[in-house]
Amino acid sequence: MDSLTSTPEQDYPVWGFAGTLLWGVAIALAFVITQTIAMTVYVGRYYGDVSAGELANLMTVLQFNGTVLSICNVATLIVCSSAVLGIVRLKKHSSIRYYLGLHSVSFSAIGFWFLVIVALIIASDLLTFLLGKPIVPEFMSAVYRSADSLWMLWLALIVAAPVFEELFFRGFLMAGLRSSFVGPIGAILISSLLWAATHLQYDLYGMVTVFVIGLVLGTARIRTGSVLLTMGMHSFMNLVATIQAAIYVS
């Protein structure tokens, strides 16, 4: 598909603007609850009984712990991705495959969009360098240093996080938003803003970078109709970021 206004899932019913946002809030709450439970279990396992105040302080610190991040991302993938699939199934006569864009694209499209991502990575790193900012954010270096199991961290960053985030932001949210009055461009902008807003671990510059990446991923989603493609693009970017963190920490 090379039109900004026509992709296969438009032939299937989707939740409207209000329904998409309401269900989106429900999934966001499930995300917060899942991560809170995962962190609480970790604290109980390694710190024992703590007061509510101590628990809150520990959770703030553990956001930068690679082991905790890995556990939370894997738990989120299982719980919240299941929630997304279940909500899509609740929409009568809908199709999970077409609703979420779970289909392949041509090799030429894959090649084109991966070249776009490579160019974006190079441009972003160059701008970051010229602005005197670290190529590897402090969050990433702290996470990598503190991970007890590096293979699990790589799995969480390169598989778990991209799969859930793409299913939710470029899959569920974009399908509902672009079929509403905001259209495809509004869907790209809104989903990118919401995605950037979830990356509070970064500073403002980092969040703006995430927003720009979201615009590229959203455009790829609309142009090709495939979330599998954006999962691959997202995973590739996280792979590059993780390799950079590994080199920096070593």
Secondary structure, DSSP 8 states (H G I E B T S, - for coil): ---SS--GGGGS----HHHHHHHHHHHHHHHHHHHHHHHHHHHHHHH-S--HHHHHHHHHHHTT-HHHHHHHHHHHHHHHHHHHHHHHHHSTT--HHHHHT-----HHHHHHHHHHHHHHHHHHHHHHHHTT--SS-HHHHHHHHH-S-HHHHHHIIIIIHHHHHIIIIIIIIHHHHHTSTTHHHHHHHHHHHHHHHT-TTS-HHHHHHHHHHHHHHHHHHHHH--HHHHHHHHHHHHHHHHHHHHHHH-
